[in-house]
Amino acid sequence: MSFEYFIGRRYLRAKRKQAFISLITVLSTAGIAVGVMALIVVIAVMSGFESDLKSRILGGQSHIVVMRHGGPFSEYRKIIKDVEKIDGVKSATPVIYTQVM
């Protein structure tokens, strides 16, 4: 019998006079176990929610914006081809970026 098992059994089992204390010990241990399980579930759910939220935010916005100040790009197709040749670039898309109203 290991030392840890001996100590655990000694404090969880009660003598005949102290049956109520044993009940309190079991209920306290069960309450802590349920609390830890709930905490693990909440952390797992929030971690999944955080990664989903990041992917939605980054999916709607570009990581890099190439702009020309003072006028539009005249050869934007050539610039898109050059950008797509860079390692790690998944896609490049032309966008109209202007002030409205």
Biopython code that builds the backbone (N, CA, C, O; Angstrom):
import numpy as np
from Bio.PDB.StructureBuilder import StructureBuilder

atoms = [
    (1, "MET", "N", (0.852, -1.166, 0.000)),
    (1, "MET", "CA", (0.000, 0.000, 0.000)),
    (1, "MET", "C", (0.906, 1.240, 0.000)),
    (1, "MET", "O", (1.838, 1.341, 0.798)),
    (2, "SER", "N", (0.616, 2.173, -0.903)),
    (2, "SER", "CA", (1.446, 3.370, -1.002)),
    (2, "SER", "C", (1.106, 4.353, 0.119)),
    (2, "SER", "O", (0.048, 4.283, 0.745)),
    (3, "PHE", "N", (2.027, 5.252, 0.341)),
    (3, "PHE", "CA", (1.854, 6.243, 1.401)),
    (3, "PHE", "C", (0.669, 7.165, 1.121)),
    (3, "PHE", "O", (-0.098, 7.490, 2.027)),
    (4, "GLU", "N", (0.522, 7.589, -0.153)),
    (4, "GLU", "CA", (-0.576, 8.486, -0.506)),
    (4, "GLU", "C", (-1.935, 7.821, -0.296)),
    (4, "GLU", "O", (-2.872, 8.444, 0.203)),
    (5, "TYR", "N", (-2.027, 6.560, -0.680)),
    (5, "TYR", "CA", (-3.273, 5.819, -0.505)),
    (5, "TYR", "C", (-3.598, 5.682, 0.984)),
    (5, "TYR", "O", (-4.754, 5.812, 1.386)),
    (6, "PHE", "N", (-2.585, 5.421, 1.790)),
    (6, "PHE", "CA", (-2.780, 5.271, 3.230)),
    (6, "PHE", "C", (-3.317, 6.562, 3.849)),
    (6, "PHE", "O", (-4.266, 6.527, 4.633)),
    (7, "ILE", "N", (-2.717, 7.694, 3.502)),
    (7, "ILE", "CA", (-3.157, 8.982, 4.053)),
    (7, "ILE", "C", (-4.577, 9.309, 3.581)),
    (7, "ILE", "O", (-5.404, 9.749, 4.379)),
    (8, "GLY", "N", (-4.862, 9.099, 2.301)),
    (8, "GLY", "CA", (-6.198, 9.373, 1.780)),
    (8, "GLY", "C", (-7.260, 8.520, 2.442)),
    (8, "GLY", "O", (-8.328, 9.020, 2.797)),
    (9, "ARG", "N", (-6.981, 7.243, 2.612)),
    (9, "ARG", "CA", (-7.948, 6.340, 3.237)),
    (9, "ARG", "C", (-8.149, 6.694, 4.706)),
    (9, "ARG", "O", (-9.259, 6.589, 5.227)),
    (10, "ARG", "N", (-7.096, 7.105, 5.358)),
    (10, "ARG", "CA", (-7.184, 7.432, 6.776)),
    (10, "ARG", "C", (-8.107, 8.631, 7.011)),
    (10, "ARG", "O", (-8.872, 8.644, 7.975)),
    (11, "TYR", "N", (-8.036, 9.641, 6.129)),
    (11, "TYR", "CA", (-8.855, 10.834, 6.345)),
    (11, "TYR", "C", (-10.252, 10.722, 5.742)),
    (11, "TYR", "O", (-11.150, 11.452, 6.161)),
    (12, "LEU", "N", (-10.462, 9.842, 4.784)),
    (12, "LEU", "CA", (-11.797, 9.689, 4.210)),
    (12, "LEU", "C", (-12.674, 8.736, 5.017)),
    (12, "LEU", "O", (-13.894, 8.899, 5.057)),
    (13, "ARG", "N", (-12.072, 7.759, 5.648)),
    (13, "ARG", "CA", (-12.850, 6.833, 6.477)),
    (13, "ARG", "C", (-12.999, 7.414, 7.867)),
    (13, "ARG", "O", (-12.071, 8.017, 8.405)),
    (14, "ALA", "N", (-14.159, 7.230, 8.436)),
    (14, "ALA", "CA", (-14.414, 7.783, 9.772)),
    (14, "ALA", "C", (-14.598, 6.661, 10.772)),
    (14, "ALA", "O", (-14.922, 5.525, 10.429)),
    (15, "LYS", "N", (-14.385, 7.020, 11.996)),
    (15, "LYS", "CA", (-14.692, 6.081, 13.066)),
    (15, "LYS", "C", (-16.203, 6.091, 13.266)),
    (15, "LYS", "O", (-16.899, 6.932, 12.697)),
    (16, "ARG", "N", (-16.694, 5.198, 14.041)),
    (16, "ARG", "CA", (-18.144, 5.081, 14.215)),
    (16, "ARG", "C", (-18.750, 6.355, 14.809)),
    (16, "ARG", "O", (-19.872, 6.714, 14.452)),
    (17, "LYS", "N", (-18.054, 7.033, 15.688)),
    (17, "LYS", "CA", (-18.586, 8.235, 16.324)),
    (17, "LYS", "C", (-18.596, 9.430, 15.364)),
    (17, "LYS", "O", (-19.387, 10.358, 15.538)),
    (18, "GLN", "N", (-17.729, 9.408, 14.363)),
    (18, "GLN", "CA", (-17.551, 10.572, 13.502)),
    (18, "GLN", "C", (-18.107, 10.344, 12.095)),
    (18, "GLN", "O", (-17.486, 10.757, 11.116)),
    (19, "ALA", "N", (-19.243, 9.707, 11.985)),
    (19, "ALA", "CA", (-19.829, 9.430, 10.668)),
    (19, "ALA", "C", (-20.238, 10.722, 9.963)),
    (19, "ALA", "O", (-20.146, 10.803, 8.738)),
    (20, "PHE", "N", (-20.683, 11.724, 10.701)),
    (20, "PHE", "CA", (-21.092, 12.989, 10.096)),
    (20, "PHE", "C", (-19.896, 13.716, 9.480)),
    (20, "PHE", "O", (-20.024, 14.328, 8.420)),
    (21, "ILE", "N", (-18.744, 13.652, 10.134)),
    (21, "ILE", "CA", (-17.534, 14.285, 9.605)),
    (21, "ILE", "C", (-17.123, 13.608, 8.302)),
    (21, "ILE", "O", (-16.665, 14.278, 7.376)),
    (22, "SER", "N", (-17.279, 12.301, 8.221)),
    (22, "SER", "CA", (-16.960, 11.587, 6.987)),
    (22, "SER", "C", (-17.888, 12.032, 5.857)),
    (22, "SER", "O", (-17.444, 12.180, 4.718)),
    (23, "LEU", "N", (-19.158, 12.243, 6.153)),
    (23, "LEU", "CA", (-20.106, 12.715, 5.146)),
    (23, "LEU", "C", (-19.714, 14.107, 4.645)),
    (23, "LEU", "O", (-19.769, 14.377, 3.445)),
    (24, "ILE", "N", (-19.324, 14.973, 5.553)),
    (24, "ILE", "CA", (-18.884, 16.317, 5.165)),
    (24, "ILE", "C", (-17.640, 16.231, 4.287)),
    (24, "ILE", "O", (-17.528, 16.968, 3.307)),
    (25, "THR", "N", (-16.719, 15.355, 4.617)),
    (25, "THR", "CA", (-15.500, 15.189, 3.825)),
    (25, "THR", "C", (-15.825, 14.720, 2.415)),
    (25, "THR", "O", (-15.267, 15.236, 1.447)),
    (26, "VAL", "N", (-16.714, 13.757, 2.291)),
    (26, "VAL", "CA", (-17.086, 13.233, 0.973)),
    (26, "VAL", "C", (-17.801, 14.309, 0.159)),
    (26, "VAL", "O", (-17.515, 14.477, -1.026)),
    (27, "LEU", "N", (-18.724, 15.036, 0.779)),
    (27, "LEU", "CA", (-19.434, 16.097, 0.062)),
    (27, "LEU", "C", (-18.483, 17.222, -0.367)),
    (27, "LEU", "O", (-18.611, 17.754, -1.470)),
    (28, "SER", "N", (-17.551, 17.577, 0.484)),
    (28, "SER", "CA", (-16.579, 18.618, 0.131)),
    (28, "SER", "C", (-15.698, 18.177, -1.026)),
    (28, "SER", "O", (-15.444, 18.954, -1.946)),
    (29, "THR", "N", (-15.234, 16.946, -0.986)),
    (29, "THR", "CA", (-14.399, 16.419, -2.065)),
    (29, "THR", "C", (-15.182, 16.361, -3.371)),
    (29, "THR", "O", (-14.651, 16.703, -4.428)),
    (30, "ALA", "N", (-16.434, 15.932, -3.308)),
    (30, "ALA", "CA", (-17.263, 15.873, -4.516)),
    (30, "ALA", "C", (-17.529, 17.280, -5.057)),
    (30, "ALA", "O", (-17.528, 17.478, -6.272)),
    (31, "GLY", "N", (-17.754, 18.246, -4.188)),
    (31, "GLY", "CA", (-17.981, 19.621, -4.625)),
    (31, "GLY", "C", (-16.764, 20.209, -5.317)),
    (31, "GLY", "O", (-16.893, 20.889, -6.335)),
    (32, "ILE", "N", (-15.591, 19.952, -4.773)),
    (32, "ILE", "CA", (-14.362, 20.435, -5.408)),
    (32, "ILE", "C", (-14.164, 19.761, -6.759)),
    (32, "ILE", "O", (-13.760, 20.413, -7.722)),
    (33, "ALA", "N", (-14.443, 18.465, -6.841)),
    (33, "ALA", "CA", (-14.293, 17.747, -8.115)),
    (33, "ALA", "C", (-15.245, 18.304, -9.173)),
    (33, "ALA", "O", (-14.848, 18.488, -10.324)),
    (34, "VAL", "N", (-16.486, 18.571, -8.801)),
    (34, "VAL", "CA", (-17.455, 19.134, -9.753)),
    (34, "VAL", "C", (-17.020, 20.536, -10.187)),
    (34, "VAL", "O", (-17.140, 20.883, -11.362)),
    (35, "GLY", "N", (-16.525, 21.333, -9.263)),
    (35, "GLY", "CA", (-16.050, 22.675, -9.599)),
    (35, "GLY", "C", (-14.879, 22.652, -10.564)),
    (35, "GLY", "O", (-14.833, 23.449, -11.501)),
    (36, "VAL", "N", (-13.938, 21.751, -10.350)),
    (36, "VAL", "CA", (-12.784, 21.630, -11.247)),
    (36, "VAL", "C", (-13.230, 21.153, -12.627)),
    (36, "VAL", "O", (-12.728, 21.637, -13.642)),
    (37, "MET", "N", (-14.172, 20.204, -12.670)),
    (37, "MET", "CA", (-14.674, 19.735, -13.969)),
    (37, "MET", "C", (-15.364, 20.869, -14.730)),
    (37, "MET", "O", (-15.169, 21.012, -15.937)),
    (38, "ALA", "N", (-16.160, 21.668, -14.038)),
    (38, "ALA", "CA", (-16.838, 22.793, -14.691)),
    (38, "ALA", "C", (-15.827, 23.813, -15.204)),
    (38, "ALA", "O", (-15.994, 24.359, -16.294)),
    (39, "LEU", "N", (-14.788, 24.070, -14.429)),
    (39, "LEU", "CA", (-13.752, 25.012, -14.849)),
    (39, "LEU", "C", (-13.026, 24.523, -16.095)),
    (39, "LEU", "O", (-12.740, 25.316, -16.992)),
    (40, "ILE", "N", (-12.727, 23.243, -16.165)),
    (40, "ILE", "CA", (-12.057, 22.676, -17.340)),
    (40, "ILE", "C", (-12.945, 22.804, -18.576)),
    (40, "ILE", "O", (-12.459, 23.143, -19.654)),
    (41, "VAL", "N", (-14.228, 22.539, -18.429)),
    (41, "VAL", "CA", (-15.154, 22.650, -19.562)),
    (41, "VAL", "C", (-15.252, 24.097, -20.039)),
    (41, "VAL", "O", (-15.235, 24.349, -21.243)),
    (42, "VAL", "N", (-15.355, 25.041, -19.123)),
    (42, "VAL", "CA", (-15.462, 26.454, -19.496)),
    (42, "VAL", "C", (-14.195, 26.922, -20.203)),
    (42, "VAL", "O", (-14.279, 27.647, -21.194)),
    (43, "ILE", "N", (-13.035, 26.526, -19.717)),
    (43, "ILE", "CA", (-11.775, 26.919, -20.359)),
    (43, "ILE", "C", (-11.694, 26.339, -21.764)),
    (43, "ILE", "O", (-11.250, 27.023, -22.686)),
    (44, "ALA", "N", (-12.112, 25.097, -21.943)),
    (44, "ALA", "CA", (-12.076, 24.480, -23.274)),
    (44, "ALA", "C", (-13.023, 25.193, -24.237)),
    (44, "ALA", "O", (-12.664, 25.443, -25.388)),
    (45, "VAL", "N", (-14.214, 25.517, -23.779)),
    (45, "VAL", "CA", (-15.188, 26.200, -24.638)),
    (45, "VAL", "C", (-14.698, 27.597, -25.001)),
    (45, "VAL", "O", (-14.796, 28.002, -26.160)),
    (46, "MET", "N", (-14.174, 28.332, -24.035)),
    (46, "MET", "CA", (-13.697, 29.689, -24.308)),
    (46, "MET", "C", (-12.477, 29.678, -25.220)),
    (46, "MET", "O", (-12.307, 30.595, -26.024)),
    (47, "SER", "N", (-11.636, 28.676, -25.113)),
    (47, "SER", "CA", (-10.477, 28.572, -26.003)),
    (47, "SER", "C", (-10.935, 28.350, -27.440)),
    (47, "SER", "O", (-10.398, 28.964, -28.363)),
    (48, "GLY", "N", (-11.908, 27.492, -27.636)),
    (48, "GLY", "CA", (-12.454, 27.273, -28.969)),
    (48, "GLY", "C", (-13.148, 28.512, -29.502)),
    (48, "GLY", "O", (-13.042, 28.823, -30.689)),
    (49, "PHE", "N", (-13.860, 29.226, -28.632)),
    (49, "PHE", "CA", (-14.544, 30.452, -29.044)),
    (49, "PHE", "C", (-13.542, 31.517, -29.448)),
    (49, "PHE", "O", (-13.771, 32.256, -30.406)),
    (50, "GLU", "N", (-12.427, 31.603, -28.721)),
    (50, "GLU", "CA", (-11.406, 32.607, -29.035)),
    (50, "GLU", "C", (-10.779, 32.347, -30.396)),
    (50, "GLU", "O", (-10.595, 33.280, -31.178)),
    (51, "SER", "N", (-10.449, 31.092, -30.692)),
    (51, "SER", "CA", (-9.846, 30.782, -31.994)),
    (51, "SER", "C", (-10.847, 31.008, -33.127)),
    (51, "SER", "O", (-10.465, 31.461, -34.206)),
    (52, "ASP", "N", (-12.114, 30.699, -32.894)),
    (52, "ASP", "CA", (-13.142, 30.944, -33.911)),
    (52, "ASP", "C", (-13.319, 32.441, -34.150)),
    (52, "ASP", "O", (-13.465, 32.876, -35.293)),
    (53, "LEU", "N", (-13.308, 33.223, -33.087)),
    (53, "LEU", "CA", (-13.452, 34.670, -33.211)),
    (53, "LEU", "C", (-12.268, 35.276, -33.962)),
    (53, "LEU", "O", (-12.452, 36.156, -34.802)),
    (54, "LYS", "N", (-11.059, 34.812, -33.666)),
    (54, "LYS", "CA", (-9.875, 35.316, -34.374)),
    (54, "LYS", "C", (-9.952, 35.000, -35.861)),
    (54, "LYS", "O", (-9.640, 35.852, -36.692)),
    (55, "SER", "N", (-10.364, 33.788, -36.202)),
    (55, "SER", "CA", (-10.438, 33.424, -37.616)),
    (55, "SER", "C", (-11.508, 34.240, -38.339)),
    (55, "SER", "O", (-11.328, 34.588, -39.506)),
    (56, "ARG", "N", (-12.610, 34.549, -37.672)),
    (56, "ARG", "CA", (-13.649, 35.373, -38.308)),
    (56, "ARG", "C", (-13.189, 36.816, -38.495)),
    (56, "ARG", "O", (-13.459, 37.426, -39.529)),
    (57, "ILE", "N", (-12.504, 37.355, -37.510)),
    (57, "ILE", "CA", (-12.032, 38.738, -37.625)),
    (57, "ILE", "C", (-10.971, 38.849, -38.702)),
    (57, "ILE", "O", (-11.030, 39.744, -39.545)),
    (58, "LEU", "N", (-9.998, 37.943, -38.682)),
    (58, "LEU", "CA", (-8.926, 38.008, -39.672)),
    (58, "LEU", "C", (-9.406, 37.597, -41.056)),
    (58, "LEU", "O", (-8.798, 37.987, -42.053)),
    (59, "GLY", "N", (-10.464, 36.830, -41.143)),
    (59, "GLY", "CA", (-10.999, 36.440, -42.441)),
    (59, "GLY", "C", (-11.681, 37.592, -43.153)),
    (59, "GLY", "O", (-11.754, 37.602, -44.382)),
    (60, "GLY", "N", (-12.177, 38.552, -42.412)),
    (60, "GLY", "CA", (-12.857, 39.686, -43.017)),
    (60, "GLY", "C", (-11.944, 40.843, -43.353)),
    (60, "GLY", "O", (-12.324, 41.738, -44.108)),
    (61, "GLN", "N", (-10.751, 40.835, -42.803)),
    (61, "GLN", "CA", (-9.808, 41.920, -43.053)),
    (61, "GLN", "C", (-8.502, 41.337, -43.566)),
    (61, "GLN", "O", (-8.134, 40.205, -43.251)),
    (62, "SER", "N", (-7.820, 42.131, -44.353)),
    (62, "SER", "CA", (-6.536, 41.663, -44.878)),
    (62, "SER", "C", (-5.438, 41.903, -43.853)),
    (62, "SER", "O", (-5.557, 42.760, -42.978)),
    (63, "HIS", "N", (-4.378, 41.136, -43.979)),
    (63, "HIS", "CA", (-3.241, 41.295, -43.088)),
    (63, "HIS", "C", (-2.357, 42.455, -43.547)),
    (63, "HIS", "O", (-1.782, 43.166, -42.723)),
    (64, "ILE", "N", (-2.254, 42.640, -44.844)),
    (64, "ILE", "CA", (-1.430, 43.710, -45.412)),
    (64, "ILE", "C", (-2.240, 44.429, -46.482)),
    (64, "ILE", "O", (-2.949, 43.799, -47.267)),
    (65, "VAL", "N", (-2.129, 45.754, -46.505)),
    (65, "VAL", "CA", (-2.795, 46.564, -47.520)),
    (65, "VAL", "C", (-1.717, 47.337, -48.272)),
    (65, "VAL", "O", (-0.922, 48.052, -47.662)),
    (66, "VAL", "N", (-1.691, 47.193, -49.595)),
    (66, "VAL", "CA", (-0.756, 47.939, -50.441)),
    (66, "VAL", "C", (-1.543, 49.072, -51.078)),
    (66, "VAL", "O", (-2.502, 48.839, -51.814)),
    (67, "MET", "N", (-1.124, 50.314, -50.786)),
    (67, "MET", "CA", (-1.856, 51.476, -51.293)),
    (67, "MET", "C", (-0.894, 52.427, -51.999)),
    (67, "MET", "O", (0.306, 52.443, -51.724)),
    (68, "ARG", "N", (-1.440, 53.202, -52.897)),
    (68, "ARG", "CA", (-0.675, 54.257, -53.558)),
    (68, "ARG", "C", (-1.357, 55.575, -53.231)),
    (68, "ARG", "O", (-2.533, 55.767, -53.540)),
    (69, "HIS", "N", (-0.628, 56.468, -52.616)),
    (69, "HIS", "CA", (-1.189, 57.778, -52.269)),
    (69, "HIS", "C", (-1.103, 58.700, -53.478)),
    (69, "HIS", "O", (-0.101, 58.714, -54.192)),
    (70, "GLY", "N", (-2.141, 59.451, -53.692)),
    (70, "GLY", "CA", (-2.137, 60.418, -54.774)),
    (70, "GLY", "C", (-2.821, 59.939, -56.034)),
    (70, "GLY", "O", (-2.785, 60.639, -57.046)),
    (71, "GLY", "N", (-3.438, 58.782, -56.013)),
    (71, "GLY", "CA", (-4.140, 58.322, -57.204)),
    (71, "GLY", "C", (-4.263, 56.815, -57.232)),
    (71, "GLY", "O", (-3.699, 56.127, -56.381)),
    (72, "PRO", "N", (-4.991, 56.298, -58.198)),
    (72, "PRO", "CA", (-5.199, 54.851, -58.289)),
    (72, "PRO", "C", (-3.994, 54.142, -58.917)),
    (72, "PRO", "O", (-3.144, 54.767, -59.550)),
    (73, "PHE", "N", (-3.947, 52.817, -58.722)),
    (73, "PHE", "CA", (-2.949, 51.989, -59.397)),
    (73, "PHE", "C", (-3.357, 51.852, -60.857)),
    (73, "PHE", "O", (-4.511, 51.545, -61.158)),
    (74, "SER", "N", (-2.434, 52.075, -61.741)),
    (74, "SER", "CA", (-2.769, 51.885, -63.155)),
    (74, "SER", "C", (-2.505, 50.444, -63.582)),
    (74, "SER", "O", (-3.202, 49.923, -64.451)),
    (75, "GLU", "N", (-1.511, 49.797, -62.985)),
    (75, "GLU", "CA", (-1.170, 48.410, -63.344)),
    (75, "GLU", "C", (-1.359, 47.503, -62.124)),
    (75, "GLU", "O", (-0.413, 46.856, -61.675)),
    (76, "TYR", "N", (-2.563, 47.460, -61.601)),
    (76, "TYR", "CA", (-2.788, 46.674, -60.391)),
    (76, "TYR", "C", (-2.681, 45.173, -60.637)),
    (76, "TYR", "O", (-2.338, 44.430, -59.718)),
    (77, "ARG", "N", (-2.963, 44.711, -61.846)),
    (77, "ARG", "CA", (-2.868, 43.270, -62.135)),
    (77, "ARG", "C", (-1.426, 42.786, -62.007)),
    (77, "ARG", "O", (-1.182, 41.698, -61.486)),
    (78, "LYS", "N", (-0.480, 43.578, -62.472)),
    (78, "LYS", "CA", (0.938, 43.224, -62.368)),
    (78, "LYS", "C", (1.372, 43.191, -60.900)),
    (78, "LYS", "O", (2.128, 42.310, -60.491)),
    (79, "ILE", "N", (0.894, 44.144, -60.122)),
    (79, "ILE", "CA", (1.251, 44.190, -58.703)),
    (79, "ILE", "C", (0.675, 42.981, -57.972)),
    (79, "ILE", "O", (1.340, 42.414, -57.105)),
    (80, "ILE", "N", (-0.547, 42.577, -58.306)),
    (80, "ILE", "CA", (-1.156, 41.396, -57.681)),
    (80, "ILE", "C", (-0.343, 40.150, -58.003)),
    (80, "ILE", "O", (-0.112, 39.322, -57.121)),
    (81, "LYS", "N", (0.093, 40.003, -59.242)),
    (81, "LYS", "CA", (0.908, 38.840, -59.616)),
    (81, "LYS", "C", (2.224, 38.828, -58.855)),
    (81, "LYS", "O", (2.679, 37.768, -58.424)),
    (82, "ASP", "N", (2.845, 40.000, -58.683)),
    (82, "ASP", "CA", (4.098, 40.082, -57.929)),
    (82, "ASP", "C", (3.895, 39.726, -56.456)),
    (82, "ASP", "O", (4.730, 39.044, -55.860)),
    (83, "VAL", "N", (2.807, 40.178, -55.880)),
    (83, "VAL", "CA", (2.529, 39.889, -54.472)),
    (83, "VAL", "C", (2.228, 38.411, -54.275)),
    (83, "VAL", "O", (2.655, 37.832, -53.277)),
    (84, "GLU", "N", (1.506, 37.785, -55.196)),
    (84, "GLU", "CA", (1.166, 36.367, -55.065)),
    (84, "GLU", "C", (2.384, 35.460, -55.187)),
    (84, "GLU", "O", (2.328, 34.308, -54.756)),
    (85, "LYS", "N", (3.479, 35.944, -55.758)),
    (85, "LYS", "CA", (4.705, 35.154, -55.872)),
    (85, "LYS", "C", (5.467, 35.059, -54.551)),
    (85, "LYS", "O", (6.345, 34.208, -54.410)),
    (86, "ILE", "N", (5.153, 35.898, -53.602)),
    (86, "ILE", "CA", (5.843, 35.911, -52.310)),
    (86, "ILE", "C", (5.426, 34.677, -51.510)),
    (86, "ILE", "O", (4.245, 34.335, -51.463)),
    (87, "ASP", "N", (6.411, 34.000, -50.872)),
    (87, "ASP", "CA", (6.120, 32.815, -50.058)),
    (87, "ASP", "C", (5.219, 33.182, -48.882)),
    (87, "ASP", "O", (5.429, 34.196, -48.217)),
    (88, "GLY", "N", (4.225, 32.354, -48.640)),
    (88, "GLY", "CA", (3.306, 32.568, -47.529)),
    (88, "GLY", "C", (2.061, 33.352, -47.882)),
    (88, "GLY", "O", (1.135, 33.424, -47.074)),
    (89, "VAL", "N", (2.014, 33.935, -49.056)),
    (89, "VAL", "CA", (0.831, 34.693, -49.470)),
    (89, "VAL", "C", (-0.183, 33.717, -50.047)),
    (89, "VAL", "O", (0.112, 33.001, -51.004)),
    (90, "LYS", "N", (-1.366, 33.689, -49.472)),
    (90, "LYS", "CA", (-2.409, 32.784, -49.957)),
    (90, "LYS", "C", (-3.185, 33.389, -51.112)),
    (90, "LYS", "O", (-3.495, 32.696, -52.082)),
    (91, "SER", "N", (-3.499, 34.665, -51.020)),
    (91, "SER", "CA", (-4.252, 35.306, -52.092)),
    (91, "SER", "C", (-4.061, 36.816, -52.034)),
    (91, "SER", "O", (-3.668, 37.375, -51.010)),
    (92, "ALA", "N", (-4.348, 37.452, -53.150)),
    (92, "ALA", "CA", (-4.306, 38.912, -53.254)),
    (92, "ALA", "C", (-5.519, 39.349, -54.054)),
    (92, "ALA", "O", (-5.848, 38.748, -55.076)),
    (93, "THR", "N", (-6.177, 40.393, -53.590)),
    (93, "THR", "CA", (-7.412, 40.841, -54.216)),
    (93, "THR", "C", (-7.413, 42.361, -54.322)),
    (93, "THR", "O", (-7.059, 43.045, -53.362)),
    (94, "PRO", "N", (-7.809, 42.901, -55.481)),
    (94, "PRO", "CA", (-7.917, 44.361, -55.581)),
    (94, "PRO", "C", (-9.177, 44.844, -54.859)),
    (94, "PRO", "O", (-10.225, 44.201, -54.916)),
    (95, "VAL", "N", (-9.057, 45.981, -54.184)),
    (95, "VAL", "CA", (-10.164, 46.532, -53.412)),
    (95, "VAL", "C", (-10.229, 48.031, -53.668)),
    (95, "VAL", "O", (-9.199, 48.693, -53.790)),
    (96, "ILE", "N", (-11.434, 48.557, -53.748)),
    (96, "ILE", "CA", (-11.617, 50.002, -53.860)),
    (96, "ILE", "C", (-11.735, 50.551, -52.447)),
    (96, "ILE", "O", (-12.617, 50.155, -51.684)),
    (97, "TYR", "N", (-10.847, 51.455, -52.113)),
    (97, "TYR", "CA", (-10.808, 52.035, -50.774)),
    (97, "TYR", "C", (-10.946, 53.539, -50.913)),
    (97, "TYR", "O", (-9.995, 54.213, -51.308)),
    (98, "THR", "N", (-12.109, 54.071, -50.596)),
    (98, "THR", "CA", (-12.345, 55.501, -50.745)),
    (98, "THR", "C", (-13.334, 55.976, -49.691)),
    (98, "THR", "O", (-14.016, 55.174, -49.053)),
    (99, "GLN", "N", (-13.399, 57.266, -49.522)),
    (99, "GLN", "CA", (-14.324, 57.846, -48.562)),
    (99, "GLN", "C", (-15.684, 58.024, -49.222)),
    (99, "GLN", "O", (-15.782, 58.482, -50.361)),
    (100, "VAL", "N", (-16.728, 57.657, -48.494)),
    (100, "VAL", "CA", (-18.086, 57.750, -49.016)),
    (100, "VAL", "C", (-18.899, 58.622, -48.071)),
    (100, "VAL", "O", (-18.742, 58.556, -46.852)),
    (101, "MET", "N", (-19.769, 59.440, -48.652)),
    (101, "MET", "CA", (-20.651, 60.352, -47.912)),
    (101, "MET", "C", (-19.826, 61.325, -47.126)),
    (101, "MET", "O", (-20.375, 62.181, -46.432)),
]
sb = StructureBuilder()
sb.init_structure("model")
sb.init_model(0)
sb.init_chain("A")
sb.init_seg("    ")
for serial, (resi, resn, name, xyz) in enumerate(atoms, 1):
    if name == "N":
        sb.init_residue(resn, " ", resi, " ")
    sb.init_atom(name, np.array(xyz, "f"), 0.0, 1.0, " ", f" {name:<3s}", serial, name[0])
structure = sb.get_structure()
